[in-house]
Amino acid sequence: MGTFNYLCQNNFKVRVISKKKLREFWEKHVDSKQQLKSWFQEASVAGWKTPKQIKKDYPSASFLADNRVVFNIKGNTYRLVVRINYEYSMVWIRFIGTHAEYDKIDSTKI
């Protein structure tokens, strides 16, 4: 079965790569599990084609250069940075970490 058919049959409109990074994080930070699982599910079916659509769903999201988006997780305890290809409906997880860890990275280059 091709990727397109799989996504259609499972009602996924956006392909998020990769849930494994989220799972590894929430296994270490159990308090983030439910919110990361919810974000993954919401992102998978969102069908985002523009930053404006993301902002509607996530008003606190921040937008960076090169189609990177920062999501606040669990009341800004954690930060999730993704890179989005709107044309192909692909989301790559670039970083997930605590707010303090986020402050130490250059989110425009990860």
MODELLER restraints for C-alpha pairs under 7 A, 6 or more apart:
rsr = mdl.restraints
at = mdl.atoms
rsr.add(forms.Gaussian(group=physical.xy_distance, feature=features.Distance(at['CA:7:A'], at['CA:13:A']), mean=6.73, stdev=0.5))
rsr.add(forms.Gaussian(group=physical.xy_distance, feature=features.Distance(at['CA:11:A'], at['CA:45:A']), mean=6.49, stdev=0.5))
rsr.add(forms.Gaussian(group=physical.xy_distance, feature=features.Distance(at['CA:12:A'], at['CA:44:A']), mean=5.17, stdev=0.5))
rsr.add(forms.Gaussian(group=physical.xy_distance, feature=features.Distance(at['CA:12:A'], at['CA:45:A']), mean=4.84, stdev=0.5))
rsr.add(forms.Gaussian(group=physical.xy_distance, feature=features.Distance(at['CA:13:A'], at['CA:44:A']), mean=5.85, stdev=0.5))
rsr.add(forms.Gaussian(group=physical.xy_distance, feature=features.Distance(at['CA:13:A'], at['CA:45:A']), mean=4.80, stdev=0.5))
rsr.add(forms.Gaussian(group=physical.xy_distance, feature=features.Distance(at['CA:13:A'], at['CA:46:A']), mean=6.36, stdev=0.5))
rsr.add(forms.Gaussian(group=physical.xy_distance, feature=features.Distance(at['CA:13:A'], at['CA:47:A']), mean=4.92, stdev=0.5))
rsr.add(forms.Gaussian(group=physical.xy_distance, feature=features.Distance(at['CA:13:A'], at['CA:89:A']), mean=7.00, stdev=0.5))
rsr.add(forms.Gaussian(group=physical.xy_distance, feature=features.Distance(at['CA:14:A'], at['CA:43:A']), mean=6.66, stdev=0.5))
rsr.add(forms.Gaussian(group=physical.xy_distance, feature=features.Distance(at['CA:14:A'], at['CA:44:A']), mean=4.73, stdev=0.5))
rsr.add(forms.Gaussian(group=physical.xy_distance, feature=features.Distance(at['CA:14:A'], at['CA:45:A']), mean=6.06, stdev=0.5))
rsr.add(forms.Gaussian(group=physical.xy_distance, feature=features.Distance(at['CA:14:A'], at['CA:46:A']), mean=6.72, stdev=0.5))
rsr.add(forms.Gaussian(group=physical.xy_distance, feature=features.Distance(at['CA:14:A'], at['CA:47:A']), mean=5.59, stdev=0.5))
rsr.add(forms.Gaussian(group=physical.xy_distance, feature=features.Distance(at['CA:14:A'], at['CA:89:A']), mean=4.78, stdev=0.5))
rsr.add(forms.Gaussian(group=physical.xy_distance, feature=features.Distance(at['CA:14:A'], at['CA:90:A']), mean=5.67, stdev=0.5))
rsr.add(forms.Gaussian(group=physical.xy_distance, feature=features.Distance(at['CA:15:A'], at['CA:44:A']), mean=6.08, stdev=0.5))
rsr.add(forms.Gaussian(group=physical.xy_distance, feature=features.Distance(at['CA:15:A'], at['CA:89:A']), mean=6.30, stdev=0.5))
rsr.add(forms.Gaussian(group=physical.xy_distance, feature=features.Distance(at['CA:15:A'], at['CA:90:A']), mean=4.89, stdev=0.5))
rsr.add(forms.Gaussian(group=physical.xy_distance, feature=features.Distance(at['CA:15:A'], at['CA:91:A']), mean=6.06, stdev=0.5))
rsr.add(forms.Gaussian(group=physical.xy_distance, feature=features.Distance(at['CA:16:A'], at['CA:44:A']), mean=6.41, stdev=0.5))
rsr.add(forms.Gaussian(group=physical.xy_distance, feature=features.Distance(at['CA:16:A'], at['CA:90:A']), mean=6.08, stdev=0.5))
rsr.add(forms.Gaussian(group=physical.xy_distance, feature=features.Distance(at['CA:16:A'], at['CA:91:A']), mean=4.67, stdev=0.5))
rsr.add(forms.Gaussian(group=physical.xy_distance, feature=features.Distance(at['CA:16:A'], at['CA:92:A']), mean=5.96, stdev=0.5))
rsr.add(forms.Gaussian(group=physical.xy_distance, feature=features.Distance(at['CA:17:A'], at['CA:91:A']), mean=6.06, stdev=0.5))
rsr.add(forms.Gaussian(group=physical.xy_distance, feature=features.Distance(at['CA:17:A'], at['CA:92:A']), mean=4.81, stdev=0.5))
rsr.add(forms.Gaussian(group=physical.xy_distance, feature=features.Distance(at['CA:17:A'], at['CA:93:A']), mean=6.05, stdev=0.5))
rsr.add(forms.Gaussian(group=physical.xy_distance, feature=features.Distance(at['CA:18:A'], at['CA:92:A']), mean=6.80, stdev=0.5))
rsr.add(forms.Gaussian(group=physical.xy_distance, feature=features.Distance(at['CA:18:A'], at['CA:93:A']), mean=6.39, stdev=0.5))
rsr.add(forms.Gaussian(group=physical.xy_distance, feature=features.Distance(at['CA:22:A'], at['CA:36:A']), mean=6.74, stdev=0.5))
rsr.add(forms.Gaussian(group=physical.xy_distance, feature=features.Distance(at['CA:26:A'], at['CA:32:A']), mean=5.54, stdev=0.5))
rsr.add(forms.Gaussian(group=physical.xy_distance, feature=features.Distance(at['CA:26:A'], at['CA:33:A']), mean=4.79, stdev=0.5))
rsr.add(forms.Gaussian(group=physical.xy_distance, feature=features.Distance(at['CA:32:A'], at['CA:74:A']), mean=6.48, stdev=0.5))
rsr.add(forms.Gaussian(group=physical.xy_distance, feature=features.Distance(at['CA:35:A'], at['CA:73:A']), mean=6.65, stdev=0.5))
rsr.add(forms.Gaussian(group=physical.xy_distance, feature=features.Distance(at['CA:35:A'], at['CA:74:A']), mean=6.53, stdev=0.5))
rsr.add(forms.Gaussian(group=physical.xy_distance, feature=features.Distance(at['CA:47:A'], at['CA:89:A']), mean=6.84, stdev=0.5))
rsr.add(forms.Gaussian(group=physical.xy_distance, feature=features.Distance(at['CA:48:A'], at['CA:54:A']), mean=6.37, stdev=0.5))
rsr.add(forms.Gaussian(group=physical.xy_distance, feature=features.Distance(at['CA:48:A'], at['CA:86:A']), mean=6.77, stdev=0.5))
rsr.add(forms.Gaussian(group=physical.xy_distance, feature=features.Distance(at['CA:49:A'], at['CA:86:A']), mean=4.98, stdev=0.5))
rsr.add(forms.Gaussian(group=physical.xy_distance, feature=features.Distance(at['CA:49:A'], at['CA:87:A']), mean=6.97, stdev=0.5))
rsr.add(forms.Gaussian(group=physical.xy_distance, feature=features.Distance(at['CA:50:A'], at['CA:86:A']), mean=6.68, stdev=0.5))
rsr.add(forms.Gaussian(group=physical.xy_distance, feature=features.Distance(at['CA:55:A'], at['CA:61:A']), mean=6.29, stdev=0.5))
rsr.add(forms.Gaussian(group=physical.xy_distance, feature=features.Distance(at['CA:60:A'], at['CA:72:A']), mean=6.97, stdev=0.5))
rsr.add(forms.Gaussian(group=physical.xy_distance, feature=features.Distance(at['CA:61:A'], at['CA:69:A']), mean=6.63, stdev=0.5))
rsr.add(forms.Gaussian(group=physical.xy_distance, feature=features.Distance(at['CA:61:A'], at['CA:70:A']), mean=5.55, stdev=0.5))
rsr.add(forms.Gaussian(group=physical.xy_distance, feature=features.Distance(at['CA:61:A'], at['CA:71:A']), mean=4.88, stdev=0.5))
rsr.add(forms.Gaussian(group=physical.xy_distance, feature=features.Distance(at['CA:61:A'], at['CA:72:A']), mean=6.76, stdev=0.5))
rsr.add(forms.Gaussian(group=physical.xy_distance, feature=features.Distance(at['CA:62:A'], at['CA:69:A']), mean=5.64, stdev=0.5))
rsr.add(forms.Gaussian(group=physical.xy_distance, feature=features.Distance(at['CA:62:A'], at['CA:70:A']), mean=5.01, stdev=0.5))
rsr.add(forms.Gaussian(group=physical.xy_distance, feature=features.Distance(at['CA:62:A'], at['CA:71:A']), mean=6.77, stdev=0.5))
rsr.add(forms.Gaussian(group=physical.xy_distance, feature=features.Distance(at['CA:63:A'], at['CA:69:A']), mean=4.65, stdev=0.5))
rsr.add(forms.Gaussian(group=physical.xy_distance, feature=features.Distance(at['CA:63:A'], at['CA:70:A']), mean=6.41, stdev=0.5))
rsr.add(forms.Gaussian(group=physical.xy_distance, feature=features.Distance(at['CA:64:A'], at['CA:108:A']), mean=6.57, stdev=0.5))
rsr.add(forms.Gaussian(group=physical.xy_distance, feature=features.Distance(at['CA:65:A'], at['CA:108:A']), mean=6.28, stdev=0.5))
rsr.add(forms.Gaussian(group=physical.xy_distance, feature=features.Distance(at['CA:67:A'], at['CA:83:A']), mean=5.52, stdev=0.5))
rsr.add(forms.Gaussian(group=physical.xy_distance, feature=features.Distance(at['CA:67:A'], at['CA:84:A']), mean=5.50, stdev=0.5))
rsr.add(forms.Gaussian(group=physical.xy_distance, feature=features.Distance(at['CA:68:A'], at['CA:81:A']), mean=6.71, stdev=0.5))
rsr.add(forms.Gaussian(group=physical.xy_distance, feature=features.Distance(at['CA:68:A'], at['CA:82:A']), mean=5.48, stdev=0.5))
rsr.add(forms.Gaussian(group=physical.xy_distance, feature=features.Distance(at['CA:68:A'], at['CA:83:A']), mean=4.28, stdev=0.5))
rsr.add(forms.Gaussian(group=physical.xy_distance, feature=features.Distance(at['CA:68:A'], at['CA:84:A']), mean=6.32, stdev=0.5))
rsr.add(forms.Gaussian(group=physical.xy_distance, feature=features.Distance(at['CA:69:A'], at['CA:81:A']), mean=5.63, stdev=0.5))
rsr.add(forms.Gaussian(group=physical.xy_distance, feature=features.Distance(at['CA:69:A'], at['CA:82:A']), mean=5.38, stdev=0.5))
rsr.add(forms.Gaussian(group=physical.xy_distance, feature=features.Distance(at['CA:69:A'], at['CA:83:A']), mean=6.34, stdev=0.5))
rsr.add(forms.Gaussian(group=physical.xy_distance, feature=features.Distance(at['CA:70:A'], at['CA:79:A']), mean=6.62, stdev=0.5))
rsr.add(forms.Gaussian(group=physical.xy_distance, feature=features.Distance(at['CA:70:A'], at['CA:80:A']), mean=5.59, stdev=0.5))
rsr.add(forms.Gaussian(group=physical.xy_distance, feature=features.Distance(at['CA:70:A'], at['CA:81:A']), mean=4.51, stdev=0.5))
rsr.add(forms.Gaussian(group=physical.xy_distance, feature=features.Distance(at['CA:70:A'], at['CA:82:A']), mean=6.60, stdev=0.5))
rsr.add(forms.Gaussian(group=physical.xy_distance, feature=features.Distance(at['CA:71:A'], at['CA:79:A']), mean=5.82, stdev=0.5))
rsr.add(forms.Gaussian(group=physical.xy_distance, feature=features.Distance(at['CA:71:A'], at['CA:80:A']), mean=5.06, stdev=0.5))
rsr.add(forms.Gaussian(group=physical.xy_distance, feature=features.Distance(at['CA:71:A'], at['CA:81:A']), mean=6.40, stdev=0.5))
rsr.add(forms.Gaussian(group=physical.xy_distance, feature=features.Distance(at['CA:72:A'], at['CA:78:A']), mean=6.11, stdev=0.5))
rsr.add(forms.Gaussian(group=physical.xy_distance, feature=features.Distance(at['CA:72:A'], at['CA:79:A']), mean=5.00, stdev=0.5))
rsr.add(forms.Gaussian(group=physical.xy_distance, feature=features.Distance(at['CA:72:A'], at['CA:80:A']), mean=6.51, stdev=0.5))
rsr.add(forms.Gaussian(group=physical.xy_distance, feature=features.Distance(at['CA:73:A'], at['CA:79:A']), mean=5.74, stdev=0.5))
rsr.add(forms.Gaussian(group=physical.xy_distance, feature=features.Distance(at['CA:73:A'], at['CA:80:A']), mean=6.94, stdev=0.5))
rsr.add(forms.Gaussian(group=physical.xy_distance, feature=features.Distance(at['CA:76:A'], at['CA:99:A']), mean=6.91, stdev=0.5))
rsr.add(forms.Gaussian(group=physical.xy_distance, feature=features.Distance(at['CA:77:A'], at['CA:98:A']), mean=6.04, stdev=0.5))
rsr.add(forms.Gaussian(group=physical.xy_distance, feature=features.Distance(at['CA:77:A'], at['CA:99:A']), mean=5.72, stdev=0.5))
rsr.add(forms.Gaussian(group=physical.xy_distance, feature=features.Distance(at['CA:78:A'], at['CA:97:A']), mean=5.52, stdev=0.5))
rsr.add(forms.Gaussian(group=physical.xy_distance, feature=features.Distance(at['CA:78:A'], at['CA:98:A']), mean=4.30, stdev=0.5))
rsr.add(forms.Gaussian(group=physical.xy_distance, feature=features.Distance(at['CA:78:A'], at['CA:99:A']), mean=5.16, stdev=0.5))
rsr.add(forms.Gaussian(group=physical.xy_distance, feature=features.Distance(at['CA:79:A'], at['CA:96:A']), mean=5.72, stdev=0.5))
rsr.add(forms.Gaussian(group=physical.xy_distance, feature=features.Distance(at['CA:79:A'], at['CA:97:A']), mean=5.59, stdev=0.5))
rsr.add(forms.Gaussian(group=physical.xy_distance, feature=features.Distance(at['CA:79:A'], at['CA:98:A']), mean=6.06, stdev=0.5))
rsr.add(forms.Gaussian(group=physical.xy_distance, feature=features.Distance(at['CA:79:A'], at['CA:99:A']), mean=5.87, stdev=0.5))
rsr.add(forms.Gaussian(group=physical.xy_distance, feature=features.Distance(at['CA:79:A'], at['CA:102:A']), mean=6.58, stdev=0.5))
rsr.add(forms.Gaussian(group=physical.xy_distance, feature=features.Distance(at['CA:80:A'], at['CA:95:A']), mean=5.73, stdev=0.5))
rsr.add(forms.Gaussian(group=physical.xy_distance, feature=features.Distance(at['CA:80:A'], at['CA:96:A']), mean=4.51, stdev=0.5))
rsr.add(forms.Gaussian(group=physical.xy_distance, feature=features.Distance(at['CA:80:A'], at['CA:97:A']), mean=6.80, stdev=0.5))
rsr.add(forms.Gaussian(group=physical.xy_distance, feature=features.Distance(at['CA:81:A'], at['CA:93:A']), mean=6.24, stdev=0.5))
rsr.add(forms.Gaussian(group=physical.xy_distance, feature=features.Distance(at['CA:81:A'], at['CA:94:A']), mean=5.49, stdev=0.5))
rsr.add(forms.Gaussian(group=physical.xy_distance, feature=features.Distance(at['CA:81:A'], at['CA:95:A']), mean=4.99, stdev=0.5))
rsr.add(forms.Gaussian(group=physical.xy_distance, feature=features.Distance(at['CA:81:A'], at['CA:96:A']), mean=6.40, stdev=0.5))
rsr.add(forms.Gaussian(group=physical.xy_distance, feature=features.Distance(at['CA:82:A'], at['CA:91:A']), mean=6.34, stdev=0.5))
rsr.add(forms.Gaussian(group=physical.xy_distance, feature=features.Distance(at['CA:82:A'], at['CA:92:A']), mean=5.38, stdev=0.5))
rsr.add(forms.Gaussian(group=physical.xy_distance, feature=features.Distance(at['CA:82:A'], at['CA:93:A']), mean=4.47, stdev=0.5))
rsr.add(forms.Gaussian(group=physical.xy_distance, feature=features.Distance(at['CA:82:A'], at['CA:94:A']), mean=5.13, stdev=0.5))
rsr.add(forms.Gaussian(group=physical.xy_distance, feature=features.Distance(at['CA:82:A'], at['CA:95:A']), mean=6.91, stdev=0.5))
rsr.add(forms.Gaussian(group=physical.xy_distance, feature=features.Distance(at['CA:83:A'], at['CA:91:A']), mean=5.73, stdev=0.5))
rsr.add(forms.Gaussian(group=physical.xy_distance, feature=features.Distance(at['CA:83:A'], at['CA:92:A']), mean=5.17, stdev=0.5))
rsr.add(forms.Gaussian(group=physical.xy_distance, feature=features.Distance(at['CA:83:A'], at['CA:93:A']), mean=6.60, stdev=0.5))
rsr.add(forms.Gaussian(group=physical.xy_distance, feature=features.Distance(at['CA:83:A'], at['CA:94:A']), mean=6.70, stdev=0.5))
rsr.add(forms.Gaussian(group=physical.xy_distance, feature=features.Distance(at['CA:84:A'], at['CA:90:A']), mean=5.78, stdev=0.5))
rsr.add(forms.Gaussian(group=physical.xy_distance, feature=features.Distance(at['CA:84:A'], at['CA:91:A']), mean=4.55, stdev=0.5))
rsr.add(forms.Gaussian(group=physical.xy_distance, feature=features.Distance(at['CA:84:A'], at['CA:92:A']), mean=6.40, stdev=0.5))
rsr.add(forms.Gaussian(group=physical.xy_distance, feature=features.Distance(at['CA:85:A'], at['CA:91:A']), mean=6.46, stdev=0.5))
rsr.add(forms.Gaussian(group=physical.xy_distance, feature=features.Distance(at['CA:94:A'], at['CA:110:A']), mean=6.10, stdev=0.5))
